[in-house]
Amino acid sequence: MFFVCIKLSAQKNSIFTLKPSLGINGCQIHGDTYSGYNKIGAFGGIAVNARLKNKASFELGFYFSQKGARHNSNPGKGDFSYYNVNLNYIDMPLSFRFNVNPRYFISLGPSLAYLVSYKENINYTDFTGQYLFNSFETGVNAGLGRKIKEKFTIEVRSSNSITPIRDYGTIANLVFYPNPVARFFNKGLYNNILTLMVSYTIDLKKKTDSAD
């Protein structure tokens, strides 16, 4: 990314922008036996956007992202189980962004995240540290966004782990799945996130030109 930025900075028509963002995550974990985006997490940070052409650009983000899962007990239906896990990540997605038209854009790319801390509660008992989560998560992101004002955009982004955030363990990993996709994605727990984010665009080139 560093050498790409150097090359782009030498081009006359290249434009670099900063994009501070705030949003919320709807979270669930694939493989925890529960379903639904029942946990809300905070999302915020900044991205650097490097425009390649009028409609295409690369974007490298640095975000704080809360992920995890939540299941509340429902005694009326005979469900007394409770589960809540909060995972705090530093998330670094690299996205290719394409402007479909002056208002709408799509984004797609990989991401790398580092787990800063977590807290896990099972049936109202603190299990933090009992079953460790992996320190790093790799994933893929896909988003659809819209410009709402000259400097503001809103985006809905789907993020999914492609490596387990927690391994099932040796015995569970010996289970054979005839489907190759199932074999790849049934090695542990995986984050599944929907993010709603609002971003503000700061044009670095314009600020530099005005300073000159």
C-alpha positions in Angstrom: 0.0 0.0 0.0 2.9 2.3 0.8 4.4 2.0 -2.7 1.0 2.3 -4.4 0.5 5.6 -2.6 3.9 6.8 -3.7 3.1 6.0 -7.3 -0.3 7.6 -7.1 1.1 10.8 -5.5 3.3 11.2 -8.6 0.2 11.2 -10.8 -1.2 14.6 -11.7 -4.8 13.6 -11.3 -4.5 11.6 -8.1 -6.5 12.8 -5.1 -6.1 11.6 -1.5 -8.8 12.1 1.1 -9.3 11.3 4.7 -12.6 9.8 5.8 -13.4 9.8 9.6 -16.4 7.5 10.2 -18.9 6.7 13.0 -21.4 3.9 13.0 -23.0 0.9 14.7 -22.5 -2.9 14.2 -25.2 -5.5 14.2 -23.3 -8.6 15.4 -23.7 -12.4 15.5 -21.3 -15.3 15.6 -21.6 -18.2 13.2 -21.2 -21.5 15.0 -22.4 -20.5 18.5 -25.8 -22.3 18.0 -27.7 -19.0 18.2 -28.9 -16.8 15.3 -29.8 -13.2 14.7 -28.0 -9.9 14.8 -28.9 -9.5 18.5 -25.8 -7.6 19.7 -25.1 -4.0 19.0 -21.5 -2.7 18.9 -19.7 0.6 18.4 -17.8 1.4 15.3 -15.5 4.3 14.5 -12.2 5.4 13.0 -10.7 6.8 9.9 -9.8 5.7 6.4 -7.4 7.0 3.7 -8.9 7.0 0.2 -6.6 7.0 -2.9 -8.5 7.7 -6.1 -7.3 5.8 -9.2 -9.8 7.2 -11.7 -13.1 9.2 -11.5 -15.0 6.1 -10.6 -12.5 3.9 -8.9 -10.4 4.2 -5.7 -8.6 2.2 -3.0 -9.4 2.7 0.7 -7.4 1.7 3.7 -9.3 1.9 7.0 -8.2 1.9 10.7 -11.3 1.3 12.9 -12.3 0.4 16.4 -15.0 -2.2 16.0 -17.0 -4.0 18.6 -18.2 -7.5 17.6 -19.7 -10.5 19.4 -23.0 -12.1 20.1 -25.9 -12.0 22.6 -28.7 -14.4 23.5 -31.2 -13.5 26.2 -33.0 -16.1 28.2 -36.8 -16.5 27.7 -38.3 -18.4 30.6 -41.8 -18.1 29.2 -40.7 -20.4 26.4 -38.6 -22.7 28.5 -35.3 -21.1 27.4 -33.1 -20.4 30.5 -29.8 -20.1 28.6 -27.9 -16.7 28.4 -24.9 -15.8 26.4 -23.1 -12.5 25.8 -19.6 -12.0 24.4 -18.1 -8.6 23.6 -15.1 -8.6 21.3 -13.1 -5.3 20.8 -11.0 -5.2 17.6 -8.8 -2.8 15.8 -10.0 -3.5 12.2 -8.0 -2.7 9.1 -10.0 -3.2 5.9 -8.5 -2.6 2.4 -11.3 -1.9 0.0 -11.7 -1.3 -3.7 -14.4 1.3 -4.2 -16.4 1.8 -7.4 -18.8 4.7 -8.0 -21.8 3.3 -9.9 -23.1 6.8 -10.5 -22.6 10.3 -8.8 -24.6 9.1 -5.8 -24.1 5.4 -5.3 -21.0 3.3 -4.8 -20.0 -0.3 -3.9 -16.9 -1.5 -2.0 -15.2 -4.9 -1.7 -12.0 -6.2 -0.2 -10.2 -8.1 2.6 -9.6 -7.1 6.2 -7.2 -7.9 9.0 -8.3 -7.3 12.6 -6.5 -7.6 16.0 -8.4 -8.5 19.1 -7.6 -6.0 21.8 -9.8 -7.4 24.6 -13.0 -9.4 25.2 -15.5 -10.3 27.8 -17.6 -13.5 27.8 -20.6 -14.4 30.0 -22.3 -17.9 29.8 -25.5 -18.4 31.8 -24.7 -15.4 34.0 -21.2 -16.6 34.8 -18.0 -14.9 33.8 -16.0 -17.2 31.5 -13.5 -14.5 30.3 -10.2 -16.2 29.7 -11.5 -19.8 30.0 -11.8 -20.3 26.3 -9.5 -18.1 24.4 -10.3 -16.3 21.2 -7.7 -16.0 18.4 -5.7 -12.7 18.4 -6.1 -12.1 14.7 -9.1 -12.3 12.4 -9.0 -12.2 8.6 -12.2 -11.5 6.7 -13.9 -10.1 3.6 -16.1 -7.0 3.4 -18.7 -5.9 0.9 -20.6 -2.6 1.1 -23.2 -0.4 -0.6 -23.1 3.3 0.0 -24.8 6.6 -1.0 -23.7 10.2 -1.0 -26.1 12.2 1.2 -24.4 15.6 1.0 -21.3 17.0 -0.7 -19.0 15.8 2.1 -21.1 13.1 3.8 -21.7 9.4 2.8 -23.7 6.6 4.4 -22.8 3.0 3.9 -24.1 -0.5 4.8 -21.2 -3.0 5.0 -21.3 -6.7 5.5 -18.2 -8.3 7.1 -17.5 -12.0 7.5 -14.6 -13.9 9.0 -12.8 -16.3 6.7 -10.6 -17.6 9.5 -12.0 -18.8 12.8 -12.1 -16.3 15.7 -12.1 -19.4 18.0 -11.1 -22.9 17.0 -13.4 -25.8 17.7 -10.6 -28.0 19.0 -8.9 -31.2 17.9 -11.8 -33.6 18.3 -14.4 -31.3 16.5 -12.0 -30.6 13.7 -11.8 -34.3 12.9 -15.4 -34.3 11.8 -15.5 -34.8 8.0 -17.9 -32.7 5.8 -18.4 -34.0 2.3 -19.0 -30.4 1.1 -15.6 -28.6 0.5 -17.2 -25.2 1.5 -18.5 -26.7 4.7 -15.1 -28.2 5.5 -13.5 -24.8 5.0 -16.0 -22.8 7.2 -16.7 -25.4 10.0 -13.4 -25.2 11.8 -14.6 -22.8 14.6 -16.5 -19.7 15.3 -16.8 -16.8 12.8 -17.9 -13.2 13.1 -20.8 -12.1 11.0 -21.3 -8.3 11.1 -23.6 -5.7 9.5 -22.3 -2.1 9.8 -24.2 1.1 9.3 -21.6 4.0 9.0 -21.6 7.7 8.2 -18.4 9.2 6.8 -17.1 12.7 6.3 -14.7 13.5 3.4 -11.6 15.7 4.0 -9.8 16.6 0.8 -6.0 16.7 1.5 -5.0 18.0 -1.9 -7.3 21.0 -1.6 -5.9 21.8 1.8 -2.3 21.6 0.5 -3.1 23.7 -2.6 -4.7 26.4 -0.5 -1.7 26.4 1.8 0.7 27.0 -1.1 
